[in-house]
Amino acid sequence: KDTLNTWLKYGLLEGIREDLMQFQYIQTYRNEDVEHLKEQISAAKRNNCSHFLTGSYTVSNGYFSTTSRLHETINGSVVQERVYEGNDLFSLIDSISLQTRKDLGVSENIINLFPDLPFQEHTTRNFNAYKYYIFKEYGRELSTGYSWIRIKALELDSTFALASYMLARTNHLSQVSKISAKK
């Protein structure tokens, strides 16, 4: 109900997904608009996933409290529920990612075989740049054009490669559609 923080629904989803994509042994799918458990189970089955992750969050004065729930797809039962709290969203994303891999039964040997870059290292260190990126990516919070929002994220962090890539991709697709429209 806190409209200033509804972007976190997508920020947490994308952040955890982005962090998990570092690992070859994990495949992720995004189903951000599936809210009911029955729909979540169906979506996970369609994507051939043995498990899926749900959760909730609250924010108070810059302090985040996040609950993650790892479900078995077969029946939707909760395998593990964990609470993460702190004032650093990016550290919470790292913790959720690592603990989810452990809760999935990935062995310490496998986990240690792959570098686990902190979320800030492969995205951005700038909270506001990330917030703009999420606004852009999901477009549910702001009606402003996507390109402006991406540019704003890059103004806040010029090293934010993912935002740069998405801006380039948008520009490319825009040009392709203009060329197609002319034909």
N, CA, C and O atoms as a DFTB+ gen file, in Angstrom:
732 C
 N C O
     1  1       0.812      -1.200       0.000
     2  2       0.000       0.000       0.000
     3  2       0.852       1.259       0.000
     4  3       0.327       2.358      -0.180
     5  1       2.149       1.118       0.198
     6  2       3.073       2.248       0.167
     7  2       3.512       2.456      -1.284
     8  3       4.431       1.793      -1.766
     9  1       2.842       3.387      -1.974
    10  2       3.088       3.563      -3.403
    11  2       4.510       4.032      -3.714
    12  3       4.993       3.831      -4.829
    13  1       5.181       4.649      -2.753
    14  2       6.564       5.069      -2.989
    15  2       7.513       3.878      -3.103
    16  3       8.590       3.992      -3.688
    17  1       7.115       2.749      -2.548
    18  2       7.996       1.589      -2.539
    19  2       7.473       0.402      -3.339
    20  3       8.036      -0.689      -3.240
    21  1       6.410       0.579      -4.132
    22  2       5.906      -0.547      -4.917
    23  2       6.910      -1.008      -5.968
    24  3       6.843      -2.149      -6.426
    25  1       7.836      -0.140      -6.356
    26  2       8.861      -0.535      -7.327
    27  2       9.697      -1.697      -6.798
    28  3      10.287      -2.448      -7.575
    29  1       9.745      -1.843      -5.461
    30  2      10.554      -2.916      -4.866
    31  2      10.037      -4.301      -5.228
    32  3      10.809      -5.259      -5.253
    33  1       8.750      -4.419      -5.507
    34  2       8.217      -5.712      -5.958
    35  2       9.027      -6.187      -7.155
    36  3       9.404      -7.356      -7.242
    37  1       9.284      -5.279      -8.061
    38  2      10.034      -5.611      -9.271
    39  2      11.535      -5.535      -9.020
    40  3      12.307      -6.292      -9.610
    41  1      11.948      -4.622      -8.143
    42  2      13.375      -4.484      -7.822
    43  2      13.941      -5.725      -7.157
    44  3      15.052      -6.152      -7.468
    45  1      13.175      -6.303      -6.239
    46  2      13.619      -7.543      -5.594
    47  2      13.589      -8.700      -6.578
    48  3      14.535      -9.484      -6.655
    49  1      12.502      -8.806      -7.330
    50  2      12.376      -9.875      -8.325
    51  2      13.544      -9.845      -9.304
    52  3      14.222     -10.850      -9.515
    53  1      13.764      -8.683      -9.894
    54  2      14.827      -8.571     -10.902
    55  2      16.202      -8.713     -10.269
    56  3      17.091      -9.328     -10.859
    57  1      16.391      -8.156      -9.084
    58  2      17.689      -8.248      -8.422
    59  2      18.082      -9.675      -8.096
    60  3      19.209     -10.089      -8.366
    61  1      17.159     -10.429      -7.517
    62  2      17.440     -11.828      -7.177
    63  2      17.666     -12.626      -8.456
    64  3      18.591     -13.434      -8.534
    65  1      16.824     -12.400      -9.450
    66  2      16.968     -13.097     -10.738
    67  2      18.314     -12.784     -11.373
    68  3      19.012     -13.686     -11.836
    69  1      18.674     -11.516     -11.395
    70  2      19.948     -11.094     -11.989
    71  2      21.125     -11.723     -11.244
    72  3      22.091     -12.162     -11.868
    73  1      21.046     -11.768      -9.918
    74  2      22.129     -12.352      -9.134
    75  2      22.232     -13.858      -9.375
    76  3      23.337     -14.390      -9.484
    77  1      21.104     -14.546      -9.460
    78  2      21.123     -15.994      -9.694
    79  2      21.605     -16.352     -11.097
    80  3      22.108     -17.454     -11.310
    81  1      21.460     -15.444     -12.049
    82  2      21.891     -15.735     -13.419
    83  2      23.409     -15.843     -13.559
    84  3      23.902     -16.211     -14.625
    85  1      24.147     -15.530     -12.511
    86  2      25.603     -15.713     -12.539
    87  2      25.986     -17.184     -12.603
    88  3      27.109     -17.513     -12.987
    89  1      25.077     -18.064     -12.236
    90  2      25.422     -19.458     -12.008
    91  2      24.840     -20.361     -13.077
    92  3      23.637     -20.343     -13.336
    93  1      25.697     -21.144     -13.688
    94  2      25.296     -22.018     -14.785
    95  2      24.336     -23.110     -14.343
    96  3      23.616     -23.665     -15.174
    97  1      24.308     -23.422     -13.091
    98  2      23.474     -24.513     -12.602
    99  2      22.075     -24.053     -12.191
   100  3      21.291     -24.857     -11.688
   101  1      21.754     -22.793     -12.394
   102  2      20.430     -22.256     -12.044
   103  2      19.834     -21.637     -13.310
   104  3      20.503     -20.889     -14.024
   105  1      18.577     -21.957     -13.572
   106  2      17.857     -21.317     -14.659
   107  2      16.685     -20.572     -14.039
   108  3      15.966     -21.125     -13.207
   109  1      16.489     -19.321     -14.439
   110  2      15.427     -18.517     -13.840
   111  2      14.397     -18.111     -14.880
   112  3      14.701     -17.969     -16.065
   113  1      13.172     -17.927     -14.407
   114  2      12.081     -17.401     -15.213
   115  2      11.397     -16.335     -14.383
   116  3      11.346     -16.416     -13.156
   117  1      10.887     -15.358     -15.055
   118  2      10.246     -14.235     -14.373
   119  2       8.744     -14.297     -14.636
   120  3       8.303     -14.287     -15.785
   121  1       7.982     -14.359     -13.581
   122  2       6.518     -14.342     -13.660
   123  2       5.991     -13.312     -12.675
   124  3       5.316     -13.662     -11.708
   125  1       6.297     -12.042     -12.917
   126  2       5.999     -11.012     -11.926
   127  2       4.518     -10.714     -11.752
   128  3       4.129     -10.173     -10.717
   129  1       3.689     -11.042     -12.712
   130  2       2.275     -10.712     -12.595
   131  2       1.421     -11.892     -12.146
   132  3       0.193     -11.802     -12.153
   133  1       2.041     -12.976     -11.765
   134  2       1.332     -14.157     -11.289
   135  2       1.326     -14.088      -9.768
   136  3       2.373     -14.204      -9.131
   137  1       0.135     -13.898      -9.186
   138  2       0.080     -13.668      -7.746
   139  2      -0.538     -14.809      -6.947
   140  3      -0.115     -15.061      -5.819
   141  1      -1.508     -15.491      -7.489
   142  2      -2.167     -16.555      -6.737
   143  2      -1.346     -17.834      -6.809
   144  3      -0.738     -18.133      -7.837
   145  1      -1.329     -18.577      -5.728
   146  2      -0.496     -19.772      -5.630
   147  2      -0.781     -20.756      -6.756
   148  3       0.151     -21.326      -7.322
   149  1      -2.038     -20.963      -7.089
   150  2      -2.402     -21.897      -8.164
   151  2      -1.770     -21.464      -9.495
   152  3      -1.263     -22.295     -10.248
   153  1      -1.806     -20.154      -9.774
   154  2      -1.190     -19.628     -11.002
   155  2       0.335     -19.763     -10.951
   156  3       0.972     -20.051     -11.964
   157  1       0.910     -19.555      -9.771
   158  2       2.357     -19.681      -9.620
   159  2       2.801     -21.123      -9.868
   160  3       3.817     -21.361     -10.521
   161  1       2.045     -22.070      -9.351
   162  2       2.356     -23.490      -9.577
   163  2       2.259     -23.804     -11.066
   164  3       3.144     -24.460     -11.616
   165  1       1.200     -23.349     -11.722
   166  2       1.017     -23.592     -13.159
   167  2       2.156     -22.989     -13.972
   168  3       2.677     -23.626     -14.887
   169  1       2.541     -21.762     -13.637
   170  2       3.633     -21.105     -14.366
   171  2       4.944     -21.852     -14.160
   172  3       5.709     -22.028     -15.109
   173  1       5.212     -22.290     -12.941
   174  2       6.444     -23.034     -12.666
   175  2       6.441     -24.366     -13.414
   176  3       7.477     -24.780     -13.935
   177  1       5.304     -25.037     -13.473
   178  2       5.207     -26.301     -14.221
   179  2       5.429     -26.062     -15.711
   180  3       6.147     -26.818     -16.364
   181  1       4.805     -24.999     -16.252
   182  2       4.985     -24.658     -17.672
   183  2       6.448     -24.437     -18.014
   184  3       6.902     -24.803     -19.098
   185  1       7.188     -23.835     -17.083
   186  2       8.613     -23.560     -17.306
   187  2       9.511     -24.702     -16.849
   188  3      10.735     -24.573     -16.833
   189  1       8.893     -25.823     -16.476
   190  2       9.630     -27.010     -16.058
   191  2      10.560     -26.743     -14.873
   192  3      11.698     -27.211     -14.848
   193  1      10.066     -25.991     -13.901
   194  2      10.836     -25.663     -12.698
   195  2      10.410     -26.577     -11.551
   196  3       9.219     -26.804     -11.341
   197  1      11.368     -27.086     -10.828
   198  2      11.044     -27.933      -9.676
   199  2      10.649     -27.093      -8.463
   200  3       9.961     -27.576      -7.564
   201  1      11.085     -25.837      -8.444
   202  2      10.810     -24.940      -7.317
   203  2      10.536     -23.532      -7.843
   204  3      10.893     -23.191      -8.971
   205  1       9.904     -22.737      -7.011
   206  2       9.759     -21.320      -7.326
   207  2       9.830     -20.518      -6.039
   208  3       9.583     -21.029      -4.947
   209  1      10.174     -19.248      -6.197
   210  2      10.405     -18.360      -5.066
   211  2       9.335     -17.274      -5.045
   212  3       9.046     -16.660      -6.072
   213  1       8.749     -17.041      -3.872
   214  2       7.821     -15.933      -3.674
   215  2       8.306     -15.157      -2.453
   216  3       9.268     -15.555      -1.796
   217  1       7.645     -14.071      -2.162
   218  2       8.041     -13.342      -0.978
   219  2       7.217     -12.097      -0.745
   220  3       6.264     -11.800      -1.465
   221  1       7.618     -11.386       0.281
   222  2       6.968     -10.126       0.632
   223  2       8.033      -9.213       1.239
   224  3       9.128      -9.657       1.585
   225  1       7.696      -7.950       1.358
   226  2       8.653      -6.991       1.900
   227  2       7.926      -5.844       2.575
   228  3       6.760      -5.567       2.297
   229  1       8.643      -5.191       3.462
   230  2       8.199      -3.921       4.037
   231  2       9.416      -3.007       4.083
   232  3      10.556      -3.470       4.129
   233  1       9.161      -1.718       4.068
   234  2      10.218      -0.719       4.168
   235  2       9.781       0.317       5.184
   236  3       8.648       0.799       5.151
   237  1      10.681       0.651       6.079
   238  2      10.398       1.685       7.056
   239  2      11.670       2.482       7.298
   240  3      12.652       1.952       7.818
   241  1      11.650       3.754       6.921
   242  2      12.795       4.650       7.108
   243  2      14.095       4.072       6.551
   244  3      15.139       4.137       7.199
   245  1      14.022       3.506       5.347
   246  2      15.218       2.966       4.701
   247  2      15.660       1.610       5.222
   248  3      16.731       1.128       4.854
   249  1      14.851       0.986       6.075
   250  2      15.156      -0.336       6.615
   251  2      14.232      -1.349       5.939
   252  3      13.009      -1.218       5.985
   253  1      14.834      -2.355       5.313
   254  2      14.090      -3.339       4.542
   255  2      13.897      -4.615       5.358
   256  3      14.810      -5.076       6.043
   257  1      12.703      -5.170       5.271
   258  2      12.436      -6.484       5.836
   259  2      11.809      -7.303       4.715
   260  3      10.757      -6.942       4.187
   261  1      12.451      -8.391       4.359
   262  2      12.023      -9.214       3.239
   263  2      11.864     -10.649       3.698
   264  3      12.717     -11.184       4.406
   265  1      10.774     -11.265       3.295
   266  2      10.555     -12.680       3.565
   267  2      10.542     -13.412       2.235
   268  3       9.775     -13.058       1.340
   269  1      11.388     -14.435       2.097
   270  2      11.370     -15.259       0.885
   271  2      10.791     -16.620       1.232
   272  3      10.992     -17.149       2.325
   273  1      10.072     -17.164       0.274
   274  2       9.483     -18.491       0.437
   275  2       9.852     -19.332      -0.781
   276  3       9.513     -18.989      -1.914
   277  1      10.545     -20.427      -0.532
   278  2      10.889     -21.370      -1.592
   279  2       9.821     -22.460      -1.595
   280  3       9.605     -23.133      -0.586
   281  1       9.155     -22.629      -2.739
   282  2       8.062     -23.590      -2.866
   283  2       8.470     -24.755      -3.755
   284  3       9.285     -24.595      -4.663
   285  1       7.903     -25.925      -3.492
   286  2       7.997     -27.045      -4.415
   287  2       6.891     -26.871      -5.442
   288  3       5.746     -26.594      -5.086
   289  1       7.227     -27.030      -6.697
   290  2       6.246     -26.833      -7.756
   291  2       5.164     -27.900      -7.734
   292  3       4.002     -27.613      -8.021
   293  1       5.526     -29.099      -7.404
   294  2       4.578     -30.214      -7.479
   295  2       3.282     -29.949      -6.716
   296  3       2.202     -30.316      -7.177
   297  1       3.390     -29.310      -5.548
   298  2       2.184     -29.073      -4.745
   299  2       2.120     -27.669      -4.137
   300  3       1.158     -27.337      -3.443
   301  1       3.116     -26.866      -4.388
   302  2       3.121     -25.499      -3.873
   303  2       3.541     -25.368      -2.425
   304  3       3.528     -24.267      -1.875
   305  1       3.915     -26.472      -1.795
   306  2       4.277     -26.399      -0.376
   307  2       5.561     -25.591      -0.183
   308  3       6.445     -25.582      -1.039
   309  1       5.639     -24.921       0.952
   310  2       6.804     -24.107       1.274
   311  2       7.900     -25.027       1.812
   312  3       7.726     -25.694       2.832
   313  1       9.028     -25.050       1.107
   314  2      10.183     -25.837       1.525
   315  2      10.945     -25.092       2.610
   316  3      11.401     -25.681       3.591
   317  1      11.074     -23.772       2.413
   318  2      11.828     -22.952       3.358
   319  2      11.305     -21.519       3.307
   320  3      11.044     -20.980       2.231
   321  1      11.158     -20.919       4.464
   322  2      10.783     -19.506       4.562
   323  2      11.858     -18.810       5.371
   324  3      12.226     -19.269       6.452
   325  1      12.361     -17.703       4.850
   326  2      13.450     -16.989       5.517
   327  2      13.151     -15.492       5.548
   328  3      12.522     -14.952       4.638
   329  1      13.605     -14.841       6.598
   330  2      13.440     -13.395       6.757
   331  2      14.820     -12.756       6.680
   332  3      15.768     -13.231       7.306
   333  1      14.927     -11.680       5.911
   334  2      16.164     -10.922       5.750
   335  2      15.858      -9.478       6.102
   336  3      14.846      -8.927       5.669
   337  1      16.728      -8.870       6.883
   338  2      16.501      -7.484       7.288
   339  2      17.796      -6.692       7.218
   340  3      18.884      -7.224       7.443
   341  1      17.657      -5.409       6.903
   342  2      18.810      -4.528       6.903
   343  2      18.526      -3.263       6.121
   344  3      17.448      -3.096       5.550
   345  1      19.502      -2.375       6.102
   346  2      19.318      -1.108       5.386
   347  2      20.036      -1.087       4.037
   348  3      20.065      -0.051       3.373
   349  1      20.611      -2.211       3.625
   350  2      21.307      -2.302       2.342
   351  2      20.579      -3.323       1.460
   352  3      20.755      -4.531       1.622
   353  1      19.766      -2.826       0.534
   354  2      18.978      -3.691      -0.336
   355  2      19.861      -4.644      -1.128
   356  3      19.517      -5.814      -1.295
   357  1      20.988      -4.159      -1.612
   358  2      21.848      -4.997      -2.445
   359  2      22.435      -6.170      -1.651
   360  3      22.571      -7.268      -2.189
   361  1      22.776      -5.954      -0.404
   362  2      23.263      -7.052       0.446
   363  2      22.159      -8.067       0.716
   364  3      22.418      -9.269       0.779
   365  1      20.934      -7.587       0.874
   366  2      19.811      -8.503       1.069
   367  2      19.616      -9.385      -0.161
   368  3      19.360     -10.583      -0.037
   369  1      19.739      -8.792      -1.342
   370  2      19.620      -9.561      -2.578
   371  2      20.693     -10.641      -2.630
   372  3      20.403     -11.786      -2.975
   373  1      21.933     -10.286      -2.289
   374  2      23.020     -11.278      -2.251
   375  2      22.706     -12.405      -1.280
   376  3      22.916     -13.575      -1.601
   377  1      22.209     -12.070      -0.104
   378  2      21.894     -13.078       0.919
   379  2      20.774     -14.000       0.468
   380  3      20.851     -15.215       0.655
   381  1      19.731     -13.425      -0.128
   382  2      18.611     -14.240      -0.612
   383  2      19.088     -15.192      -1.703
   384  3      18.713     -16.364      -1.718
   385  1      19.910     -14.691      -2.608
   386  2      20.427     -15.518      -3.701
   387  2      21.244     -16.696      -3.169
   388  3      21.031     -17.837      -3.580
   389  1      22.168     -16.424      -2.266
   390  2      23.010     -17.488      -1.719
   391  2      22.180     -18.499      -0.933
   392  3      22.331     -19.706      -1.120
   393  1      21.311     -18.015      -0.062
   394  2      20.534     -18.929       0.761
   395  2      19.559     -19.747      -0.073
   396  3      19.299     -20.907       0.247
   397  1      19.019     -19.165      -1.132
   398  2      18.116     -19.908      -2.012
   399  2      18.848     -21.068      -2.667
   400  3      18.306     -22.169      -2.766
   401  1      20.076     -20.828      -3.116
   402  2      20.857     -21.918      -3.714
   403  2      21.097     -23.027      -2.696
   404  3      21.009     -24.208      -3.030
   405  1      21.395     -22.657      -1.471
   406  2      21.590     -23.667      -0.417
   407  2      20.287     -24.409      -0.135
   408  3      20.289     -25.632       0.009
   409  1      19.173     -23.676      -0.054
   410  2      17.880     -24.296       0.215
   411  2      17.444     -25.222      -0.919
   412  3      16.679     -26.161      -0.698
   413  1      17.927     -24.960      -2.124
   414  2      17.641     -25.841      -3.252
   415  2      18.477     -27.124      -3.204
   416  3      18.267     -28.046      -3.991
   417  1      19.418     -27.164      -2.275
   418  2      20.246     -28.359      -2.131
   419  2      21.524     -28.335      -2.940
   420  3      22.177     -29.366      -3.097
   421  1      21.895     -27.164      -3.462
   422  2      23.155     -27.060      -4.195
   423  2      24.282     -27.228      -3.173
   424  3      24.308     -26.546      -2.148
   425  1      25.194     -28.128      -3.460
   426  2      26.258     -28.429      -2.494
   427  2      27.240     -27.267      -2.365
   428  3      27.400     -26.472      -3.291
   429  1      27.880     -27.182      -1.231
   430  2      28.906     -26.152      -0.993
   431  2      30.012     -26.258      -2.049
   432  3      30.547     -25.241      -2.491
   433  1      30.356     -27.489      -2.453
   434  2      31.394     -27.672      -3.472
   435  2      31.008     -26.992      -4.782
   436  3      31.828     -26.310      -5.395
   437  1      29.766     -27.177      -5.207
   438  2      29.293     -26.538      -6.442
   439  2      29.230     -25.028      -6.249
   440  3      29.677     -24.270      -7.109
   441  1      28.680     -24.595      -5.131
   442  2      28.583     -23.157      -4.864
   443  2      29.966     -22.519      -4.908
   444  3      30.121     -21.427      -5.454
   445  1      30.960     -23.172      -4.351
   446  2      32.322     -22.619      -4.305
   447  2      33.061     -22.706      -5.626
   448  3      34.096     -22.059      -5.783
   449  1      32.565     -23.487      -6.591
   450  2      33.206     -23.586      -7.906
   451  2      33.010     -22.328      -8.744
   452  3      33.811     -22.037      -9.633
   453  1      31.957     -21.591      -8.462
   454  2      31.610     -20.434      -9.285
   455  2      31.846     -19.138      -8.515
   456  3      31.518     -19.048      -7.332
   457  1      32.411     -18.139      -9.182
   458  2      32.536     -16.847      -8.503
   459  2      31.143     -16.286      -8.210
   460  3      30.248     -16.357      -9.051
   461  1      30.977     -15.743      -7.045
   462  2      29.709     -15.145      -6.639
   463  2      29.948     -13.656      -6.436
   464  3      30.209     -13.196      -5.324
   465  1      29.854     -12.911      -7.537
   466  2      30.077     -11.471      -7.449
   467  2      28.961     -10.818      -6.655
   468  3      27.791     -11.164      -6.823
   469  1      29.311      -9.882      -5.796
   470  2      28.253      -9.129      -5.113
   471  2      27.361      -8.434      -6.135
   472  3      27.826      -8.013      -7.194
   473  1      26.100      -8.320      -5.815
   474  2      25.129      -7.706      -6.717
   475  2      25.626      -6.355      -7.235
   476  3      25.464      -6.044      -8.415
   477  1      26.226      -5.560      -6.359
   478  2      26.724      -4.237      -6.741
   479  2      27.826      -4.312      -7.790
   480  3      27.999      -3.374      -8.568
   481  1      28.565      -5.403      -7.823
   482  2      29.682      -5.536      -8.764
   483  2      29.216      -5.812     -10.186
   484  3      29.890      -5.423     -11.140
   485  1      28.076      -6.477     -10.345
   486  2      27.645      -6.770     -11.715
   487  2      26.402      -5.983     -12.126
   488  3      25.836      -6.222     -13.193
   489  1      25.978      -5.043     -11.275
   490  2      24.892      -4.143     -11.662
   491  2      25.323      -2.707     -11.397
   492  3      25.956      -2.078     -12.246
   493  1      24.984      -2.192     -10.231
   494  2      25.327      -0.818      -9.873
   495  2      25.511      -0.723      -8.362
   496  3      24.956      -1.514      -7.600
   497  1      26.290       0.249      -7.955
   498  2      26.443       0.548      -6.524
   499  2      25.471       1.650      -6.089
   500  3      25.335       1.939      -4.900
   501  1      24.809       2.249      -7.058
   502  2      23.973       3.411      -6.819
   503  2      22.500       2.991      -6.688
   504  3      21.873       2.567      -7.659
   505  1      21.974       3.118      -5.487
   506  2      20.590       2.719      -5.201
   507  2      19.611       3.448      -6.117
   508  3      18.704       2.825      -6.669
   509  1      19.781       4.752      -6.286
   510  2      18.850       5.517      -7.111
   511  2      18.945       5.145      -8.585
   512  3      17.935       5.153      -9.289
   513  1      20.141       4.821      -9.062
   514  2      20.284       4.363     -10.446
   515  2      19.519       3.056     -10.634
   516  3      18.849       2.862     -11.649
   517  1      19.621       2.166      -9.656
   518  2      18.899       0.899      -9.730
   519  2      17.389       1.143      -9.718
   520  3      16.641       0.501     -10.457
   521  1      16.959       2.061      -8.886
   522  2      15.541       2.391      -8.803
   523  2      15.033       2.902     -10.158
   524  3      13.970       2.482     -10.617
   525  1      15.784       3.801     -10.794
   526  2      15.390       4.280     -12.122
   527  2      15.383       3.145     -13.132
   528  3      14.485       3.061     -13.969
   529  1      16.363       2.286     -13.058
   530  2      16.423       1.143     -13.973
   531  2      15.169       0.280     -13.818
   532  3      14.582      -0.139     -14.816
   533  1      14.764       0.018     -12.606
   534  2      13.577      -0.800     -12.372
   535  2      12.332      -0.078     -12.865
   536  3      11.465      -0.706     -13.473
   537  1      12.218       1.224     -12.620
   538  2      11.084       1.976     -13.151
   539  2      11.018       1.806     -14.658
   540  3       9.947       1.581     -15.221
   541  1      12.155       1.915     -15.298
   542  2      12.228       1.779     -16.741
   543  2      11.853       0.388     -17.173
   544  3      11.057       0.195     -18.092
   545  1      12.432      -0.573     -16.505
   546  2      12.287      -1.958     -16.927
   547  2      10.844      -2.430     -16.852
   548  3      10.396      -3.198     -17.703
   549  1      10.126      -1.983     -15.854
   550  2       8.774      -2.485     -15.659
   551  2       7.709      -1.460     -16.007
   552  3       6.554      -1.825     -16.223
   553  1       8.076      -0.176     -16.067
   554  2       7.185       0.857     -16.549
   555  2       5.846       0.955     -15.838
   556  3       4.898       1.508     -16.395
   557  1       5.747       0.443     -14.652
   558  2       4.473       0.459     -13.946
   559  2       4.359       1.662     -13.012
   560  3       3.266       1.988     -12.550
   561  1       5.451       2.303     -12.742
   562  2       5.432       3.383     -11.757
   563  2       5.417       4.765     -12.409
   564  3       4.766       5.683     -11.909
   565  1       6.111       4.908     -13.488
   566  2       6.220       6.217     -14.136
   567  2       5.706       6.138     -15.558
   568  3       5.886       5.125     -16.234
   569  1       5.073       7.191     -16.009
   570  2       4.594       7.200     -17.384
   571  2       5.616       7.836     -18.327
   572  3       5.400       7.875     -19.538
   573  1       6.712       8.327     -17.785
   574  2       7.761       8.943     -18.590
   575  2       8.358       7.916     -19.530
   576  3       8.345       6.721     -19.236
   577  1       8.881       8.370     -20.658
   578  2       9.454       7.466     -21.645
   579  2      10.593       6.621     -21.096
   580  3      11.381       7.072     -20.265
   581  1      10.660       5.381     -21.581
   582  2      11.687       4.448     -21.127
   583  2      13.094       4.995     -21.333
   584  3      13.939       4.881     -20.445
   585  1      13.348       5.579     -22.481
   586  2      14.706       6.056     -22.770
   587  2      15.148       7.108     -21.767
   588  3      16.291       7.085     -21.311
   589  1      14.252       8.035     -21.416
   590  2      14.623       9.061     -20.443
   591  2      14.994       8.424     -19.114
   592  3      15.963       8.833     -18.475
   593  1      14.227       7.425     -18.695
   594  2      14.483       6.771     -17.413
   595  2      15.814       6.033     -17.457
   596  3      16.576       6.089     -16.491
   597  1      16.108       5.351     -18.543
   598  2      17.399       4.664     -18.687
   599  2      18.536       5.678     -18.652
   600  3      19.557       5.452     -18.002
   601  1      18.359       6.785     -19.346
   602  2      19.393       7.825     -19.358
   603  2      19.600       8.364     -17.956
   604  3      20.738       8.610     -17.558
   605  1      18.533       8.555     -17.201
   606  2      18.646       9.032     -15.827
   607  2      19.437       8.033     -14.983
   608  3      20.276       8.444     -14.181
   609  1      19.191       6.738     -15.143
   610  2      19.952       5.715     -14.414
   611  2      21.434       5.810     -14.768
   612  3      22.292       5.670     -13.896
   613  1      21.733       6.046     -16.031
   614  2      23.135       6.149     -16.462
   615  2      23.775       7.461     -16.020
   616  3      24.984       7.508     -15.793
   617  1      22.994       8.515     -15.896
   618  2      23.532       9.766     -15.350
   619  2      23.964       9.565     -13.903
   620  3      24.960      10.135     -13.459
   621  1      23.207       8.750     -13.172
   622  2      23.533       8.490     -11.773
   623  2      24.696       7.510     -11.625
   624  3      25.435       7.571     -10.643
   625  1      24.863       6.609     -12.594
   626  2      25.970       5.644     -12.579
   627  2      26.347       5.294     -14.005
   628  3      25.726       4.431     -14.625
   629  1      27.357       5.959     -14.520
   630  2      27.782       5.753     -15.909
   631  2      28.378       4.367     -16.147
   632  3      28.575       3.972     -17.296
   633  1      28.669       3.623     -15.078
   634  2      29.230       2.275     -15.229
   635  2      28.156       1.184     -15.131
   636  3      28.487      -0.002     -15.108
   637  1      26.908       1.560     -15.074
   638  2      25.796       0.622     -14.948
   639  2      25.563      -0.038     -16.314
   640  3      24.733       0.415     -17.103
   641  1      26.301      -1.099     -16.570
   642  2      26.321      -1.740     -17.886
   643  2      24.952      -2.270     -18.310
   644  3      24.578      -2.152     -19.477
   645  1      24.214      -2.844     -17.386
   646  2      22.907      -3.394     -17.730
   647  2      21.957      -2.291     -18.214
   648  3      21.216      -2.490     -19.177
   649  1      21.977      -1.155     -17.562
   650  2      21.143      -0.027     -17.998
   651  2      21.599       0.470     -19.368
   652  3      20.772       0.811     -20.214
   653  1      22.908       0.511     -19.585
   654  2      23.454       0.932     -20.876
   655  2      23.033      -0.037     -21.982
   656  3      22.630       0.377     -23.069
   657  1      23.133      -1.309     -21.689
   658  2      22.729      -2.335     -22.653
   659  2      21.254      -2.187     -23.011
   660  3      20.889      -2.230     -24.186
   661  1      20.406      -2.011     -21.993
   662  2      18.970      -1.907     -22.240
   663  2      18.621      -0.647     -23.028
   664  3      17.701      -0.664     -23.846
   665  1      19.347       0.443     -22.788
   666  2      19.130       1.664     -23.574
   667  2      19.510       1.411     -25.032
   668  3      18.769       1.784     -25.942
   669  1      20.653       0.783     -25.254
   670  2      21.085       0.463     -26.619
   671  2      20.090      -0.477     -27.293
   672  3      19.774      -0.309     -28.471
   673  1      19.603      -1.451     -26.559
   674  2      18.633      -2.409     -27.101
   675  2      17.339      -1.696     -27.492
   676  3      16.783      -1.958     -28.559
   677  1      16.863      -0.800     -26.636
   678  2      15.649      -0.050     -26.937
   679  2      15.847       0.800     -28.193
   680  3      14.984       0.834     -29.070
   681  1      16.979       1.479     -28.271
   682  2      17.256       2.312     -29.445
   683  2      17.321       1.465     -30.712
   684  3      16.796       1.857     -31.753
   685  1      17.966       0.307     -30.621
   686  2      18.068      -0.586     -31.772
   687  2      16.687      -1.067     -32.211
   688  3      16.353      -1.002     -33.394
   689  1      15.889      -1.547     -31.266
   690  2      14.559      -2.049     -31.599
   691  2      13.664      -0.940     -32.147
   692  3      12.832      -1.183     -33.022
   693  1      13.835       0.273     -31.633
   694  2      13.072       1.408     -32.136
   695  2      13.416       1.676     -33.600
   696  3      12.528       1.934     -34.413
   697  1      14.700       1.614     -33.931
   698  2      15.130       1.836     -35.317
   699  2      14.630       0.719     -36.231
   700  3      14.194       0.976     -37.353
   701  1      14.695      -0.505     -35.751
   702  2      14.223      -1.647     -36.550
   703  2      12.728      -1.518     -36.836
   704  3      12.283      -1.769     -37.956
   705  1      11.958      -1.127     -35.828
   706  2      10.519      -1.001     -36.050
   707  2      10.197       0.160     -36.987
   708  3       9.234       0.084     -37.750
   709  1      10.993       1.241     -36.941
   710  2      10.779       2.358     -37.873
   711  2      11.075       1.924     -39.302
   712  3      10.359       2.304     -40.228
   713  1      12.122       1.134     -39.485
   714  2      12.481       0.643     -40.827
   715  2      11.401      -0.299     -41.327
   716  3      11.001      -0.230     -42.489
   717  1      10.930      -1.177     -40.457
   718  2       9.872      -2.123     -40.835
   719  2       8.582      -1.397     -41.194
   720  3       7.882      -1.803     -42.122
   721  1       8.263      -0.338     -40.477
   722  2       7.042       0.426     -40.707
   723  2       7.077       1.119     -42.081
   724  3       6.045       1.290     -42.730
   725  1       8.287       1.513     -42.508
   726  2       8.428       2.184     -43.800
   727  2       8.239       1.235     -44.969
   728  3       7.867       1.663     -46.061
   729  1       8.492      -0.050     -44.752
   730  2       8.395      -1.029     -45.853
   731  2       7.015      -1.355     -46.136
   732  3       6.741      -2.158     -47.028
